[in-house]
Amino acid sequence: MLKALGLEGKRLTIIVRDEDVNAYLSFRNIPKTFIITADEANTYDLVNNNAVLMPADIAAHFGEVLA
């Protein structure tokens, strides 16, 4: 997936749902990739990257909170 998005080898934060254990286990060993939940997200985690990946429902939640 990261190769298809052109993100392979780049600094990346992936935000997952609390209950999404499989996503955490899938991404945890990829170099330069940080996995956090939406509750753990902070400004530094969101801006100190080449990209941030998250499910659409989490993005909508951030949009509501930050609006």
N, CA, C and O atoms as a Tripos MOL2 file, in Angstrom:
@<TRIPOS>MOLECULE
protein
  268   267    67     0     0
PROTEIN
NO_CHARGES

@<TRIPOS>ATOM
      1 N           0.8190   -1.1820    0.0000 N.3       1 MET1
      2 CA          0.0000    0.0000    0.0000 C.3       1 MET1
      3 C           0.8700    1.2550    0.0000 C.2       1 MET1
      4 O           0.6160    2.1930   -0.7560 O.2       1 MET1
      5 N           1.8960    1.2690    0.8510 N.am      2 LEU2
      6 CA          2.7550    2.4540    0.9130 C.3       2 LEU2
      7 C           3.4920    2.6840   -0.3900 C.2       2 LEU2
      8 O           3.6760    3.8290   -0.8050 O.2       2 LEU2
      9 N           3.9170    1.6140   -1.0410 N.am      3 LYS3
     10 CA          4.6070    1.7380   -2.3240 C.3       3 LYS3
     11 C           3.6690    2.3240   -3.3780 C.2       3 LYS3
     12 O           4.0730    3.1770   -4.1680 O.2       3 LYS3
     13 N           2.4220    1.8660   -3.3880 N.am      4 ALA4
     14 CA          1.4470    2.3640   -4.3550 C.3       4 ALA4
     15 C           1.1430    3.8440   -4.1450 C.2       4 ALA4
     16 O           0.8400    4.5560   -5.1020 O.2       4 ALA4
     17 N           1.2210    4.3130   -2.9000 N.am      5 LEU5
     18 CA          0.9710    5.7190   -2.5980 C.3       5 LEU5
     19 C           2.2220    6.5850   -2.7260 C.2       5 LEU5
     20 O           2.1530    7.8030   -2.5640 O.2       5 LEU5
     21 N           3.3530    5.9650   -3.0130 N.am      6 GLY6
     22 CA          4.6020    6.6940   -3.1390 C.3       6 GLY6
     23 C           5.1680    7.1240   -1.7930 C.2       6 GLY6
     24 O           5.9030    8.1090   -1.7200 O.2       6 GLY6
     25 N           4.8380    6.4040   -0.7310 N.am      7 LEU7
     26 CA          5.2660    6.7680    0.6140 C.3       7 LEU7
     27 C           6.2950    5.8190    1.2070 C.2       7 LEU7
     28 O           6.6780    5.9660    2.3680 O.2       7 LEU7
     29 N           6.7360    4.8650    0.4360 N.am      8 GLU8
     30 CA          7.6890    3.8750    0.9380 C.3       8 GLU8
     31 C           9.0050    4.5570    1.3170 C.2       8 GLU8
     32 O           9.5910    5.2760    0.5080 O.2       8 GLU8
     33 N           9.4660    4.3280    2.5460 N.am      9 GLY9
     34 CA         10.7190    4.8870    3.0190 C.3       9 GLY9
     35 C          10.6290    6.3160    3.5220 C.2       9 GLY9
     36 O          11.6460    6.8920    3.9080 O.2       9 GLY9
     37 N           9.4510    6.8970    3.5280 N.am     10 LYS10
     38 CA          9.2700    8.2680    4.0020 C.3      10 LYS10
     39 C           8.7280    8.2650    5.4280 C.2      10 LYS10
     40 O           8.1210    7.2880    5.8650 O.2      10 LYS10
     41 N           8.9470    9.3590    6.1470 N.am     11 ARG11
     42 CA          8.4330    9.4970    7.5070 C.3      11 ARG11
     43 C           6.9160    9.6210    7.4410 C.2      11 ARG11
     44 O           6.3820   10.4550    6.7100 O.2      11 ARG11
     45 N           6.2300    8.7860    8.2100 N.am     12 LEU12
     46 CA          4.7890    8.6290    8.0700 C.3      12 LEU12
     47 C           4.1580    8.3600    9.4230 C.2      12 LEU12
     48 O           4.7030    7.5960   10.2200 O.2      12 LEU12
     49 N           3.0210    8.9760    9.6910 N.am     13 THR13
     50 CA          2.2180    8.6470   10.8690 C.3      13 THR13
     51 C           0.9080    8.0600   10.3880 C.2      13 THR13
     52 O           0.2470    8.6070    9.5050 O.2      13 THR13
     53 N           0.5470    6.9370   10.9840 N.am     14 ILE14
     54 CA         -0.7160    6.2800   10.6680 C.3      14 ILE14
     55 C          -1.5800    6.3240   11.9170 C.2      14 ILE14
     56 O          -1.1680    5.8640   12.9830 O.2      14 ILE14
     57 N          -2.7670    6.8740   11.7850 N.am     15 ILE15
     58 CA         -3.6930    6.9600   12.9050 C.3      15 ILE15
     59 C          -4.7290    5.8550   12.7250 C.2      15 ILE15
     60 O          -5.4000    5.7740   11.6950 O.2      15 ILE15
     61 N          -4.8470    5.0080   13.7460 N.am     16 VAL16
     62 CA         -5.7670    3.8640   13.6930 C.3      16 VAL16
     63 C          -6.8090    3.9880   14.7930 C.2      16 VAL16
     64 O          -6.6300    4.7360   15.7540 O.2      16 VAL16
     65 N          -7.8980    3.2460   14.6400 N.am     17 ARG17
     66 CA         -8.9140    3.1700   15.6870 C.3      17 ARG17
     67 C          -8.3660    2.3680   16.8620 C.2      17 ARG17
     68 O          -7.4920    1.5190   16.6840 O.2      17 ARG17
     69 N          -8.8710    2.6300   18.0420 N.am     18 ASP18
     70 CA         -8.4200    1.9160   19.2430 C.3      18 ASP18
     71 C          -8.5470    0.4080   19.1000 C.2      18 ASP18
     72 O          -7.6760   -0.3390   19.5470 O.2      18 ASP18
     73 N          -9.6120   -0.0300   18.4870 N.am     19 GLU19
     74 CA         -9.8840   -1.4670   18.3870 C.3      19 GLU19
     75 C          -9.2420   -2.1300   17.1650 C.2      19 GLU19
     76 O          -9.4080   -3.3340   16.9690 O.2      19 GLU19
     77 N          -8.5230   -1.3850   16.3520 N.am     20 ASP20
     78 CA         -7.9590   -1.9200   15.1100 C.3      20 ASP20
     79 C          -6.5700   -2.5240   15.3460 C.2      20 ASP20
     80 O          -5.5600   -1.9810   14.8970 O.2      20 ASP20
     81 N          -6.5380   -3.6420   16.0480 N.am     21 VAL21
     82 CA         -5.2940   -4.3170   16.4060 C.3      21 VAL21
     83 C          -4.5570   -4.8100   15.1650 C.2      21 VAL21
     84 O          -3.3300   -4.7320   15.1110 O.2      21 VAL21
     85 N          -5.2760   -5.3130   14.1740 N.am     22 ASN22
     86 CA         -4.6240   -5.8360   12.9680 C.3      22 ASN22
     87 C          -3.8550   -4.7500   12.2170 C.2      22 ASN22
     88 O          -2.7690   -5.0130   11.7000 O.2      22 ASN22
     89 N          -4.3960   -3.5480   12.1510 N.am     23 ALA23
     90 CA         -3.6820   -2.4540   11.4860 C.3      23 ALA23
     91 C          -2.4140   -2.1210   12.2560 C.2      23 ALA23
     92 O          -1.3580   -1.9100   11.6600 O.2      23 ALA23
     93 N          -2.5160   -2.0730   13.5710 N.am     24 TYR24
     94 CA         -1.3310   -1.7960   14.3880 C.3      24 TYR24
     95 C          -0.2600   -2.8510   14.1500 C.2      24 TYR24
     96 O           0.9050   -2.5190   13.9320 O.2      24 TYR24
     97 N          -0.6510   -4.1150   14.1910 N.am     25 LEU25
     98 CA          0.3100   -5.1990   13.9990 C.3      25 LEU25
     99 C           0.9070   -5.1900   12.5940 C.2      25 LEU25
    100 O           2.0590   -5.5830   12.4120 O.2      25 LEU25
    101 N           0.1460   -4.7510   11.6100 N.am     26 SER26
    102 CA          0.6160   -4.7320   10.2230 C.3      26 SER26
    103 C           1.6660   -3.6470    9.9720 C.2      26 SER26
    104 O           2.5860   -3.8520    9.1800 O.2      26 SER26
    105 N           1.5400   -2.5160   10.6280 N.am     27 PHE27
    106 CA          2.4060   -1.3670   10.3450 C.3      27 PHE27
    107 C           3.5290   -1.1600   11.3520 C.2      27 PHE27
    108 O           4.4240   -0.3570   11.0880 O.2      27 PHE27
    109 N           3.5270   -1.8330   12.4710 N.am     28 ARG28
    110 CA          4.4360   -1.5010   13.5770 C.3      28 ARG28
    111 C           5.9180   -1.6840   13.2740 C.2      28 ARG28
    112 O           6.7430   -1.0110   13.8920 O.2      28 ARG28
    113 N           6.2820   -2.5480   12.3710 N.am     29 ASN29
    114 CA          7.7000   -2.8070   12.0970 C.3      29 ASN29
    115 C           8.2360   -2.1020   10.8580 C.2      29 ASN29
    116 O           9.3680   -2.3610   10.4510 O.2      29 ASN29
    117 N           7.4630   -1.2290   10.2590 N.am     30 ILE30
    118 CA          7.9140   -0.5180    9.0700 C.3      30 ILE30
    119 C           8.7670    0.6740    9.5160 C.2      30 ILE30
    120 O           8.3050    1.4990   10.3030 O.2      30 ILE30
    121 N          10.0010    0.7730    9.0240 N.am     31 PRO31
    122 CA         10.8740    1.8910    9.4260 C.3      31 PRO31
    123 C          10.2560    3.2460    9.0960 C.2      31 PRO31
    124 O           9.5740    3.3960    8.0830 O.2      31 PRO31
    125 N          10.4980    4.2200    9.9500 N.am     32 LYS32
    126 CA         10.0290    5.5990    9.8010 C.3      32 LYS32
    127 C           8.5100    5.7200    9.8440 C.2      32 LYS32
    128 O           7.9650    6.7380    9.4190 O.2      32 LYS32
    129 N           7.8210    4.7050   10.3470 N.am     33 THR33
    130 CA          6.3690    4.7180   10.4290 C.3      33 THR33
    131 C           5.9520    4.6800   11.8840 C.2      33 THR33
    132 O           6.3770    3.8010   12.6340 O.2      33 THR33
    133 N           5.1250    5.6250   12.2870 N.am     34 PHE34
    134 CA          4.6340    5.7170   13.6450 C.3      34 PHE34
    135 C           3.1330    5.4490   13.6420 C.2      34 PHE34
    136 O           2.4030    6.0110   12.8250 O.2      34 PHE34
    137 N           2.6760    4.6010   14.5440 N.am     35 ILE35
    138 CA          1.2680    4.2500   14.6150 C.3      35 ILE35
    139 C           0.7310    4.7650   15.9400 C.2      35 ILE35
    140 O           1.2710    4.4640   17.0040 O.2      35 ILE35
    141 N          -0.3490    5.5510   15.8570 N.am     36 ILE36
    142 CA         -0.9820    6.0870   17.0520 C.3      36 ILE36
    143 C          -2.4980    5.9810   16.9080 C.2      36 ILE36
    144 O          -3.0070    5.7630   15.8090 O.2      36 ILE36
    145 N          -3.2100    6.1350   18.0090 N.am     37 THR37
    146 CA         -4.6690    6.2090   17.9550 C.3      37 THR37
    147 C          -5.0680    7.6830   17.8870 C.2      37 THR37
    148 O          -4.2380    8.5650   18.1120 O.2      37 THR37
    149 N          -6.3180    7.9440   17.5820 N.am     38 ALA38
    150 CA         -6.7990    9.3200   17.4780 C.3      38 ALA38
    151 C          -6.6590   10.0490   18.8090 C.2      38 ALA38
    152 O          -6.3970   11.2520   18.8280 O.2      38 ALA38
    153 N          -6.8310    9.3440   19.9150 N.am     39 ASP39
    154 CA         -6.6980    9.9590   21.2370 C.3      39 ASP39
    155 C          -5.2660   10.3780   21.5310 C.2      39 ASP39
    156 O          -5.0500   11.3120   22.3040 O.2      39 ASP39
    157 N          -4.2830    9.7150   20.9360 N.am     40 GLU40
    158 CA         -2.8760   10.0110   21.1670 C.3      40 GLU40
    159 C          -2.3420   11.1120   20.2490 C.2      40 GLU40
    160 O          -1.2510   11.6350   20.4780 O.2      40 GLU40
    161 N          -3.0930   11.4600   19.2290 N.am     41 ALA41
    162 CA         -2.6160   12.4180   18.2290 C.3      41 ALA41
    163 C          -2.3870   13.7930   18.8430 C.2      41 ALA41
    164 O          -3.1810   14.2720   19.6530 O.2      41 ALA41
    165 N          -1.2890   14.4100   18.4410 N.am     42 ASN42
    166 CA         -1.0040   15.7820   18.8500 C.3      42 ASN42
    167 C          -0.4430   16.5290   17.6460 C.2      42 ASN42
    168 O          -0.1820   15.9350   16.6000 O.2      42 ASN42
    169 N          -0.2650   17.8090   17.8030 N.am     43 THR43
    170 CA          0.1780   18.6450   16.6840 C.3      43 THR43
    171 C           1.4970   18.1670   16.0960 C.2      43 THR43
    172 O           1.6430   18.0980   14.8760 O.2      43 THR43
    173 N           2.4530   17.8370   16.9470 N.am     44 TYR44
    174 CA          3.7570   17.3970   16.4680 C.3      44 TYR44
    175 C           3.6360   16.1430   15.6020 C.2      44 TYR44
    176 O           4.2670   16.0520   14.5490 O.2      44 TYR44
    177 N           2.8270   15.1800   16.0420 N.am     45 ASP45
    178 CA          2.6450   13.9470   15.2670 C.3      45 ASP45
    179 C           2.0160   14.2180   13.9080 C.2      45 ASP45
    180 O           2.2810   13.4960   12.9470 O.2      45 ASP45
    181 N           1.1960   15.2390   13.8210 N.am     46 LEU46
    182 CA          0.5000   15.5200   12.5690 C.3      46 LEU46
    183 C           1.3320   16.3310   11.5850 C.2      46 LEU46
    184 O           1.1340   16.2060   10.3760 O.2      46 LEU46
    185 N           2.2550   17.1580   12.0640 N.am     47 VAL47
    186 CA          3.0070   18.0110   11.1380 C.3      47 VAL47
    187 C           4.4350   17.5430   10.8700 C.2      47 VAL47
    188 O           5.0370   17.9760    9.8880 O.2      47 VAL47
    189 N           4.9860   16.6870   11.6980 N.am     48 ASN48
    190 CA          6.3730   16.2490   11.5440 C.3      48 ASN48
    191 C           6.4500   14.9600   10.7050 C.2      48 ASN48
    192 O           7.0230   13.9630   11.1440 O.2      48 ASN48
    193 N           5.8800   14.9920    9.5180 N.am     49 ASN49
    194 CA          5.8060   13.8250    8.6500 C.3      49 ASN49
    195 C           5.8300   14.2300    7.1980 C.2      49 ASN49
    196 O           5.6570   15.3980    6.8500 O.2      49 ASN49
    197 N           6.0500   13.2320    6.3550 N.am     50 ASN50
    198 CA          5.8140   13.4360    4.9330 C.3      50 ASN50
    199 C           4.3400   13.2250    4.6150 C.2      50 ASN50
    200 O           3.8150   13.7850    3.6520 O.2      50 ASN50
    201 N           3.6700   12.3980    5.4440 N.am     51 ALA51
    202 CA          2.2490   12.1230    5.2280 C.3      51 ALA51
    203 C           1.6230   11.5820    6.5030 C.2      51 ALA51
    204 O           2.3060   11.0220    7.3600 O.2      51 ALA51
    205 N           0.3140   11.7570    6.6140 N.am     52 VAL52
    206 CA         -0.4770   11.1860    7.7020 C.3      52 VAL52
    207 C          -1.5970   10.3950    7.0460 C.2      52 VAL52
    208 O          -2.3320   10.9170    6.2090 O.2      52 VAL52
    209 N          -1.7200    9.1310    7.4330 N.am     53 LEU53
    210 CA         -2.7950    8.2860    6.9180 C.3      53 LEU53
    211 C          -3.7630    7.9630    8.0430 C.2      53 LEU53
    212 O          -3.3470    7.6640    9.1630 O.2      53 LEU53
    213 N          -5.0690    8.0240    7.7390 N.am     54 MET54
    214 CA         -6.0930    7.6880    8.7240 C.3      54 MET54
    215 C          -7.3830    7.3200    8.0120 C.2      54 MET54
    216 O          -7.5990    7.7260    6.8700 O.2      54 MET54
    217 N          -8.2420    6.5550    8.6720 N.am     55 PRO55
    218 CA         -9.5410    6.2370    8.0900 C.3      55 PRO55
    219 C         -10.3990    7.5030    7.9470 C.2      55 PRO55
    220 O         -10.1900    8.4850    8.6590 O.2      55 PRO55
    221 N         -11.3430    7.4690    7.0410 N.am     56 ALA56
    222 CA        -12.1850    8.6350    6.7630 C.3      56 ALA56
    223 C         -12.9760    9.0790    7.9840 C.2      56 ALA56
    224 O         -13.1670   10.2790    8.1790 O.2      56 ALA56
    225 N         -13.4410    8.1500    8.8130 N.am     57 ASP57
    226 CA        -14.2330    8.5530    9.9760 C.3      57 ASP57
    227 C         -13.3840    9.3080   11.0020 C.2      57 ASP57
    228 O         -13.8950   10.2080   11.6700 O.2      57 ASP57
    229 N         -12.1110    8.9650   11.1410 N.am     58 ILE58
    230 CA        -11.2360    9.7000   12.0400 C.3      58 ILE58
    231 C         -10.9470   11.0830   11.4840 C.2      58 ILE58
    232 O         -10.8930   12.0560   12.2350 O.2      58 ILE58
    233 N         -10.7610   11.1780   10.1800 N.am     59 ALA59
    234 CA        -10.5470   12.4880    9.5440 C.3      59 ALA59
    235 C         -11.7630   13.3790    9.7400 C.2      59 ALA59
    236 O         -11.6140   14.5730   10.0000 O.2      59 ALA59
    237 N         -12.9630   12.8220    9.6190 N.am     60 ALA60
    238 CA        -14.1870   13.5980    9.8450 C.3      60 ALA60
    239 C         -14.2760   14.0510   11.2930 C.2      60 ALA60
    240 O         -14.6970   15.1750   11.5660 O.2      60 ALA60
    241 N         -13.8880   13.1980   12.2130 N.am     61 HIS61
    242 CA        -13.8860   13.5590   13.6380 C.3      61 HIS61
    243 C         -12.9200   14.7230   13.8950 C.2      61 HIS61
    244 O         -13.2690   15.6660   14.6050 O.2      61 HIS61
    245 N         -11.7170   14.6670   13.3260 N.am     62 PHE62
    246 CA        -10.7670   15.7680   13.4840 C.3      62 PHE62
    247 C         -11.3470   17.0600   12.8930 C.2      62 PHE62
    248 O         -11.1740   18.1400   13.4580 O.2      62 PHE62
    249 N         -12.0280   16.9400   11.7630 N.am     63 GLY63
    250 CA        -12.6420   18.1140   11.1440 C.3      63 GLY63
    251 C         -13.6840   18.7590   12.0600 C.2      63 GLY63
    252 O         -13.7740   19.9840   12.1370 O.2      63 GLY63
    253 N         -14.4650   17.9370   12.7500 N.am     64 GLU64
    254 CA        -15.4750   18.4590   13.6730 C.3      64 GLU64
    255 C         -14.8230   19.1010   14.8970 C.2      64 GLU64
    256 O         -15.2560   20.1620   15.3480 O.2      64 GLU64
    257 N         -13.7960   18.4690   15.4270 N.am     65 VAL65
    258 CA        -13.1380   18.9600   16.6290 C.3      65 VAL65
    259 C         -12.3940   20.2610   16.3560 C.2      65 VAL65
    260 O         -12.4070   21.1680   17.1880 O.2      65 VAL65
    261 N         -11.7490   20.3600   15.2070 N.am     66 LEU66
    262 CA        -10.9260   21.5190   14.8950 C.3      66 LEU66
    263 C         -11.6910   22.6760   14.2570 C.2      66 LEU66
    264 O         -11.1590   23.7800   14.1360 O.2      66 LEU66
    265 N         -12.9270   22.4330   13.8500 N.am     67 ALA67
    266 CA        -13.7190   23.4910   13.1850 C.3      67 ALA67
    267 C         -14.2060   24.5450   14.1470 C.2      67 ALA67
    268 O         -14.8790   25.4910   13.7370 O.2      67 ALA67
@<TRIPOS>BOND
     1     1     2 1
     2     2     3 1
     3     3     4 2
     4     3     5 am
     5     5     6 1
     6     6     7 1
     7     7     8 2
     8     7     9 am
     9     9    10 1
    10    10    11 1
    11    11    12 2
    12    11    13 am
    13    13    14 1
    14    14    15 1
    15    15    16 2
    16    15    17 am
    17    17    18 1
    18    18    19 1
    19    19    20 2
    20    19    21 am
    21    21    22 1
    22    22    23 1
    23    23    24 2
    24    23    25 am
    25    25    26 1
    26    26    27 1
    27    27    28 2
    28    27    29 am
    29    29    30 1
    30    30    31 1
    31    31    32 2
    32    31    33 am
    33    33    34 1
    34    34    35 1
    35    35    36 2
    36    35    37 am
    37    37    38 1
    38    38    39 1
    39    39    40 2
    40    39    41 am
    41    41    42 1
    42    42    43 1
    43    43    44 2
    44    43    45 am
    45    45    46 1
    46    46    47 1
    47    47    48 2
    48    47    49 am
    49    49    50 1
    50    50    51 1
    51    51    52 2
    52    51    53 am
    53    53    54 1
    54    54    55 1
    55    55    56 2
    56    55    57 am
    57    57    58 1
    58    58    59 1
    59    59    60 2
    60    59    61 am
    61    61    62 1
    62    62    63 1
    63    63    64 2
    64    63    65 am
    65    65    66 1
    66    66    67 1
    67    67    68 2
    68    67    69 am
    69    69    70 1
    70    70    71 1
    71    71    72 2
    72    71    73 am
    73    73    74 1
    74    74    75 1
    75    75    76 2
    76    75    77 am
    77    77    78 1
    78    78    79 1
    79    79    80 2
    80    79    81 am
    81    81    82 1
    82    82    83 1
    83    83    84 2
    84    83    85 am
    85    85    86 1
    86    86    87 1
    87    87    88 2
    88    87    89 am
    89    89    90 1
    90    90    91 1
    91    91    92 2
    92    91    93 am
    93    93    94 1
    94    94    95 1
    95    95    96 2
    96    95    97 am
    97    97    98 1
    98    98    99 1
    99    99   100 2
   100    99   101 am
   101   101   102 1
   102   102   103 1
   103   103   104 2
   104   103   105 am
   105   105   106 1
   106   106   107 1
   107   107   108 2
   108   107   109 am
   109   109   110 1
   110   110   111 1
   111   111   112 2
   112   111   113 am
   113   113   114 1
   114   114   115 1
   115   115   116 2
   116   115   117 am
   117   117   118 1
   118   118   119 1
   119   119   120 2
   120   119   121 am
   121   121   122 1
   122   122   123 1
   123   123   124 2
   124   123   125 am
   125   125   126 1
   126   126   127 1
   127   127   128 2
   128   127   129 am
   129   129   130 1
   130   130   131 1
   131   131   132 2
   132   131   133 am
   133   133   134 1
   134   134   135 1
   135   135   136 2
   136   135   137 am
   137   137   138 1
   138   138   139 1
   139   139   140 2
   140   139   141 am
   141   141   142 1
   142   142   143 1
   143   143   144 2
   144   143   145 am
   145   145   146 1
   146   146   147 1
   147   147   148 2
   148   147   149 am
   149   149   150 1
   150   150   151 1
   151   151   152 2
   152   151   153 am
   153   153   154 1
   154   154   155 1
   155   155   156 2
   156   155   157 am
   157   157   158 1
   158   158   159 1
   159   159   160 2
   160   159   161 am
   161   161   162 1
   162   162   163 1
   163   163   164 2
   164   163   165 am
   165   165   166 1
   166   166   167 1
   167   167   168 2
   168   167   169 am
   169   169   170 1
   170   170   171 1
   171   171   172 2
   172   171   173 am
   173   173   174 1
   174   174   175 1
   175   175   176 2
   176   175   177 am
   177   177   178 1
   178   178   179 1
   179   179   180 2
   180   179   181 am
   181   181   182 1
   182   182   183 1
   183   183   184 2
   184   183   185 am
   185   185   186 1
   186   186   187 1
   187   187   188 2
   188   187   189 am
   189   189   190 1
   190   190   191 1
   191   191   192 2
   192   191   193 am
   193   193   194 1
   194   194   195 1
   195   195   196 2
   196   195   197 am
   197   197   198 1
   198   198   199 1
   199   199   200 2
   200   199   201 am
   201   201   202 1
   202   202   203 1
   203   203   204 2
   204   203   205 am
   205   205   206 1
   206   206   207 1
   207   207   208 2
   208   207   209 am
   209   209   210 1
   210   210   211 1
   211   211   212 2
   212   211   213 am
   213   213   214 1
   214   214   215 1
   215   215   216 2
   216   215   217 am
   217   217   218 1
   218   218   219 1
   219   219   220 2
   220   219   221 am
   221   221   222 1
   222   222   223 1
   223   223   224 2
   224   223   225 am
   225   225   226 1
   226   226   227 1
   227   227   228 2
   228   227   229 am
   229   229   230 1
   230   230   231 1
   231   231   232 2
   232   231   233 am
   233   233   234 1
   234   234   235 1
   235   235   236 2
   236   235   237 am
   237   237   238 1
   238   238   239 1
   239   239   240 2
   240   239   241 am
   241   241   242 1
   242   242   243 1
   243   243   244 2
   244   243   245 am
   245   245   246 1
   246   246   247 1
   247   247   248 2
   248   247   249 am
   249   249   250 1
   250   250   251 1
   251   251   252 2
   252   251   253 am
   253   253   254 1
   254   254   255 1
   255   255   256 2
   256   255   257 am
   257   257   258 1
   258   258   259 1
   259   259   260 2
   260   259   261 am
   261   261   262 1
   262   262   263 1
   263   263   264 2
   264   263   265 am
   265   265   266 1
   266   266   267 1
   267   267   268 2
@<TRIPOS>SUBSTRUCTURE
     1 MET1         2 RESIDUE 1 A MET
     2 LEU2         6 RESIDUE 1 A LEU
     3 LYS3        10 RESIDUE 1 A LYS
     4 ALA4        14 RESIDUE 1 A ALA
     5 LEU5        18 RESIDUE 1 A LEU
     6 GLY6        22 RESIDUE 1 A GLY
     7 LEU7        26 RESIDUE 1 A LEU
     8 GLU8        30 RESIDUE 1 A GLU
     9 GLY9        34 RESIDUE 1 A GLY
    10 LYS10       38 RESIDUE 1 A LYS
    11 ARG11       42 RESIDUE 1 A ARG
    12 LEU12       46 RESIDUE 1 A LEU
    13 THR13       50 RESIDUE 1 A THR
    14 ILE14       54 RESIDUE 1 A ILE
    15 ILE15       58 RESIDUE 1 A ILE
    16 VAL16       62 RESIDUE 1 A VAL
    17 ARG17       66 RESIDUE 1 A ARG
    18 ASP18       70 RESIDUE 1 A ASP
    19 GLU19       74 RESIDUE 1 A GLU
    20 ASP20       78 RESIDUE 1 A ASP
    21 VAL21       82 RESIDUE 1 A VAL
    22 ASN22       86 RESIDUE 1 A ASN
    23 ALA23       90 RESIDUE 1 A ALA
    24 TYR24       94 RESIDUE 1 A TYR
    25 LEU25       98 RESIDUE 1 A LEU
    26 SER26      102 RESIDUE 1 A SER
    27 PHE27      106 RESIDUE 1 A PHE
    28 ARG28      110 RESIDUE 1 A ARG
    29 ASN29      114 RESIDUE 1 A ASN
    30 ILE30      118 RESIDUE 1 A ILE
    31 PRO31      122 RESIDUE 1 A PRO
    32 LYS32      126 RESIDUE 1 A LYS
    33 THR33      130 RESIDUE 1 A THR
    34 PHE34      134 RESIDUE 1 A PHE
    35 ILE35      138 RESIDUE 1 A ILE
    36 ILE36      142 RESIDUE 1 A ILE
    37 THR37      146 RESIDUE 1 A THR
    38 ALA38      150 RESIDUE 1 A ALA
    39 ASP39      154 RESIDUE 1 A ASP
    40 GLU40      158 RESIDUE 1 A GLU
    41 ALA41      162 RESIDUE 1 A ALA
    42 ASN42      166 RESIDUE 1 A ASN
    43 THR43      170 RESIDUE 1 A THR
    44 TYR44      174 RESIDUE 1 A TYR
    45 ASP45      178 RESIDUE 1 A ASP
    46 LEU46      182 RESIDUE 1 A LEU
    47 VAL47      186 RESIDUE 1 A VAL
    48 ASN48      190 RESIDUE 1 A ASN
    49 ASN49      194 RESIDUE 1 A ASN
    50 ASN50      198 RESIDUE 1 A ASN
    51 ALA51      202 RESIDUE 1 A ALA
    52 VAL52      206 RESIDUE 1 A VAL
    53 LEU53      210 RESIDUE 1 A LEU
    54 MET54      214 RESIDUE 1 A MET
    55 PRO55      218 RESIDUE 1 A PRO
    56 ALA56      222 RESIDUE 1 A ALA
    57 ASP57      226 RESIDUE 1 A ASP
    58 ILE58      230 RESIDUE 1 A ILE
    59 ALA59      234 RESIDUE 1 A ALA
    60 ALA60      238 RESIDUE 1 A ALA
    61 HIS61      242 RESIDUE 1 A HIS
    62 PHE62      246 RESIDUE 1 A PHE
    63 GLY63      250 RESIDUE 1 A GLY
    64 GLU64      254 RESIDUE 1 A GLU
    65 VAL65      258 RESIDUE 1 A VAL
    66 LEU66      262 RESIDUE 1 A LEU
    67 ALA67      266 RESIDUE 1 A ALA
